[in-house]
């Protein structure tokens, strides 16, 4: 399967995973990029939605007008007001002759889901390269559990998240763990990619486990950074994560 990222809005990506001309379209927040790709031969086979935020679902109605009956898969959330098949933890689909595994990953929103297709992880706004999503509806416990669920996928899993946030996330990650050599190499790679006008995504789960502080809450250097913010040792990984997420919410590079 061939992966591509269609830029949308200021920093969103609409992910397209193709088998020949036919494709799975993930989180089309606006229709125009998908319609432009269709003019060049793309044939959508299904739409996969990770959560209800409009920058991830806003283009669906227009796409269904263009392709009536196009299958749409989405979490069980009434705020996604399109005709669709509701899926959740443990759902297994067969699309373009490939298996699709659905995982519940609440935290950013209460009903957020992710999809794993042929070694690609479409994780919306749960896991970002070098970061994670804000907790708009969920709790630190939920988000940490969701990230842990994703972190045990194979190291070569391609992380296809919803936004181009890697540079700013990298600045925060370096503030948390300045001695991390793998993180330094990843940040240099990010700058090379951006200078060339290329996306910094997908990353790999192996890279995220080495570099992303939100997947490293048990690492002594990361715990020490959380302790410095709290003024005491964090009680556990959840408190470490919560301290990091609160710090990230106000962080300015």
C-alpha positions as CSV (number, residue, x, y, z in Angstrom):
1,X,0.0,0.0,0.0
2,X,1.2,3.5,-0.7
3,X,0.8,6.3,1.8
4,X,0.5,10.0,1.2
5,X,-0.4,13.1,3.3
6,X,-2.7,15.7,1.9
7,X,-2.1,19.1,3.7
8,X,-5.3,20.8,5.0
9,X,-5.9,24.0,6.9
10,X,-2.8,25.4,8.6
11,X,-1.2,22.2,9.9
12,X,-3.6,19.2,9.4
13,X,-2.9,16.1,7.4
14,X,-5.5,14.1,5.6
15,X,-4.0,10.6,5.3
16,X,-4.5,8.6,2.1
17,X,-3.5,4.9,2.0
18,X,-3.7,3.6,-1.6
19,X,-4.0,0.1,-3.1
20,X,-3.6,1.0,-6.8
21,X,-6.0,3.9,-7.5
22,X,-8.4,3.0,-4.7
23,X,-7.7,4.5,-1.2
24,X,-8.7,4.8,2.4
25,X,-9.1,8.4,3.4
26,X,-8.4,9.3,7.0
27,X,-9.9,12.3,8.8
28,X,-10.9,14.6,5.9
29,X,-11.3,17.9,7.7
30,X,-12.0,19.5,4.4
31,X,-13.0,18.1,1.1
32,X,-10.9,20.2,-1.3
33,X,-7.6,18.3,-1.0
34,X,-9.4,14.9,-1.5
35,X,-11.3,16.3,-4.5
36,X,-8.1,17.6,-6.0
37,X,-6.4,14.2,-5.5
38,X,-9.5,12.6,-7.2
39,X,-9.0,14.8,-10.2
40,X,-5.6,13.1,-10.5
41,X,-6.9,9.6,-10.3
42,X,-7.7,8.9,-6.6
43,X,-10.7,6.7,-6.0
44,X,-11.8,6.8,-2.3
45,X,-12.9,3.3,-1.1
46,X,-13.8,4.3,2.5
47,X,-13.4,7.1,5.0
48,X,-12.0,6.5,8.5
49,X,-12.6,9.0,11.2
50,X,-10.7,9.1,14.5
51,X,-12.7,11.7,16.5
52,X,-15.4,14.3,16.3
53,X,-13.4,17.6,15.9
54,X,-14.4,19.5,12.9
55,X,-10.9,19.8,11.5
56,X,-11.0,16.0,11.2
57,X,-14.6,15.4,9.9
58,X,-15.6,18.7,8.3
59,X,-15.2,17.6,4.7
60,X,-17.2,14.3,5.0
61,X,-20.6,15.7,3.9
62,X,-19.1,17.2,0.7
63,X,-17.3,13.9,-0.1
64,X,-20.5,11.9,0.4
65,X,-22.2,14.3,-2.1
66,X,-19.4,13.5,-4.6
67,X,-19.4,9.8,-3.8
68,X,-22.9,8.7,-2.4
69,X,-22.8,5.5,-0.5
70,X,-19.0,5.7,0.2
71,X,-18.5,3.7,3.5
72,X,-17.6,5.8,6.5
73,X,-16.3,4.4,9.8
74,X,-16.3,6.4,13.0
75,X,-16.4,6.2,16.7
76,X,-19.7,5.9,18.5
77,X,-20.3,9.6,19.1
78,X,-23.4,11.5,18.2
79,X,-21.4,14.6,17.5
80,X,-20.3,12.9,14.3
81,X,-23.5,13.5,12.4
82,X,-22.9,11.5,9.2
83,X,-24.2,8.2,8.0
84,X,-21.6,5.8,9.1
85,X,-20.7,2.5,10.7
86,X,-19.8,2.9,14.3
87,X,-16.7,1.1,15.4
88,X,-14.7,0.8,18.6
89,X,-12.2,-1.3,20.6
90,X,-11.8,-4.7,19.0
91,X,-13.6,-3.9,15.8
92,X,-12.0,-5.6,12.8
93,X,-12.6,-4.5,9.3
94,X,-11.6,-5.7,5.8
95,X,-10.9,-2.8,3.4
96,X,-9.1,-3.0,0.1
97,X,-8.3,-6.6,1.0
98,X,-6.4,-5.5,4.1
99,X,-7.2,-6.0,7.7
100,X,-8.0,-2.9,9.8
101,X,-7.8,-3.1,13.6
102,X,-9.7,-0.5,15.7
103,X,-8.4,0.6,19.1
104,X,-10.1,2.8,21.6
105,X,-7.7,5.6,22.7
106,X,-9.6,8.1,24.9
107,X,-7.9,11.1,26.3
108,X,-7.9,13.9,23.7
109,X,-11.7,13.2,23.4
110,X,-13.7,10.6,25.3
111,X,-14.5,8.6,22.1
112,X,-11.3,8.9,20.2
113,X,-10.2,5.8,18.2
114,X,-7.2,4.8,16.2
115,X,-6.8,2.4,13.2
116,X,-4.0,0.1,12.4
117,X,-3.7,-0.9,8.7
118,X,-0.8,-2.8,7.1
119,X,1.8,-1.4,9.6
120,X,0.3,2.1,9.6
121,X,-1.1,3.7,12.7
122,X,-3.7,6.4,12.1
123,X,-3.9,7.9,15.6
124,X,-5.6,11.3,15.0
125,X,-4.7,13.6,17.9
126,X,-3.8,11.0,20.5
127,X,-0.1,10.4,19.7
128,X,1.9,13.1,17.8
129,X,5.5,12.8,16.8
130,X,7.4,13.9,19.9
131,X,4.2,14.7,21.7
132,X,0.6,13.9,22.5
133,X,-2.8,15.5,22.2
134,X,-4.3,17.9,24.8
135,X,-6.7,16.5,27.3
136,X,-9.9,18.2,26.2
137,X,-12.3,15.5,27.6
138,X,-10.2,12.7,29.0
139,X,-8.0,12.3,32.1
140,X,-4.3,11.7,32.5
141,X,-5.0,8.1,33.4
142,X,-7.0,7.6,30.2
143,X,-4.4,9.2,28.0
144,X,-1.5,7.4,29.5
145,X,-3.3,4.1,29.1
146,X,-4.1,5.0,25.5
147,X,-0.5,5.9,24.7
148,X,0.7,2.7,26.4
149,X,-1.6,0.7,24.2
150,X,-0.1,2.3,21.1
151,X,3.5,2.0,22.4
152,X,3.5,-1.8,22.3
153,X,2.8,-2.0,18.6
154,X,5.8,-3.1,16.5
155,X,8.7,-0.6,16.4
156,X,8.4,-0.2,12.6
157,X,4.8,0.8,12.8
158,X,4.4,4.1,10.8
159,X,2.9,6.8,13.0
160,X,0.4,8.9,10.9
161,X,-0.9,11.6,13.2
162,X,-3.3,14.4,12.5
163,X,-1.0,17.5,12.7
164,X,2.4,18.9,11.7
165,X,3.5,19.7,15.2
166,X,6.8,17.9,15.3
167,X,9.1,20.9,15.5
168,X,7.3,22.6,18.4
169,X,6.9,19.2,20.1
170,X,10.6,18.6,19.7
171,X,11.5,21.9,21.4
172,X,9.4,20.8,24.4
173,X,10.9,17.2,24.4
174,X,14.4,18.7,24.5
175,X,13.4,20.9,27.5
176,X,12.3,17.7,29.3
177,X,15.2,15.5,28.3
178,X,18.1,17.6,26.9
179,X,20.6,14.7,27.1
180,X,18.7,12.4,24.8
181,X,20.9,11.8,21.7
182,X,18.2,10.1,19.7
183,X,16.0,13.1,20.2
184,X,18.7,15.4,19.1
185,X,19.1,13.3,15.9
186,X,15.3,13.4,15.3
187,X,15.1,17.1,15.7
188,X,17.9,17.6,13.2
189,X,16.1,15.3,10.8
190,X,12.9,17.4,11.3
191,X,14.7,20.6,10.4
192,X,16.1,19.0,7.2
193,X,12.7,17.8,6.2
194,X,11.0,21.1,6.8
195,X,13.7,23.0,5.0
196,X,13.1,20.7,2.0
197,X,9.3,21.4,2.2
198,X,8.5,17.8,3.2
199,X,6.3,16.5,6.0
200,X,8.1,15.3,9.2
201,X,5.6,12.4,9.2
202,X,5.1,9.6,9.4
203,X,7.5,8.8,12.1
204,X,8.0,5.3,13.5
205,X,6.9,3.9,16.8
206,X,10.4,2.9,17.6
207,X,11.6,6.5,17.2
208,X,8.8,7.7,19.4
209,X,9.7,5.3,22.1
210,X,13.2,6.7,22.0
211,X,12.4,10.3,21.8
212,X,8.8,11.2,22.9
213,X,8.7,12.2,26.6
214,X,5.0,11.2,26.9
215,X,6.0,7.6,26.1
216,X,9.0,7.8,28.5
217,X,7.3,8.6,31.9
218,X,9.3,5.8,33.6
219,X,12.7,7.0,32.4
220,X,14.7,8.6,35.2
221,X,15.5,11.8,33.3
222,X,11.9,12.3,32.4
223,X,10.7,11.7,36.0
224,X,13.4,14.2,37.2
225,X,12.0,16.8,34.8
226,X,8.5,16.2,36.2
227,X,9.8,16.4,39.7
228,X,11.4,19.8,39.0
229,X,8.0,21.1,37.9
230,X,6.2,19.6,40.8
231,X,8.8,20.5,43.4
232,X,8.8,16.9,44.6
233,X,9.1,13.3,43.2
234,X,6.0,12.3,41.2
235,X,4.1,9.5,42.9
236,X,3.9,7.4,39.7
237,X,3.9,7.4,35.9
238,X,0.4,9.0,35.8
239,X,1.6,12.0,37.9
240,X,4.7,12.3,35.8
241,X,2.5,12.3,32.6
242,X,0.1,14.9,34.1
243,X,3.0,17.2,35.1
244,X,4.5,17.0,31.6
245,X,1.1,17.6,29.9
246,X,0.4,20.6,32.1
247,X,3.9,21.9,31.4
248,X,3.4,21.4,27.6
249,X,0.1,23.3,27.7
250,X,1.9,26.5,28.7
251,X,5.3,25.8,27.1
252,X,6.8,28.4,24.8
253,X,10.0,27.6,22.9
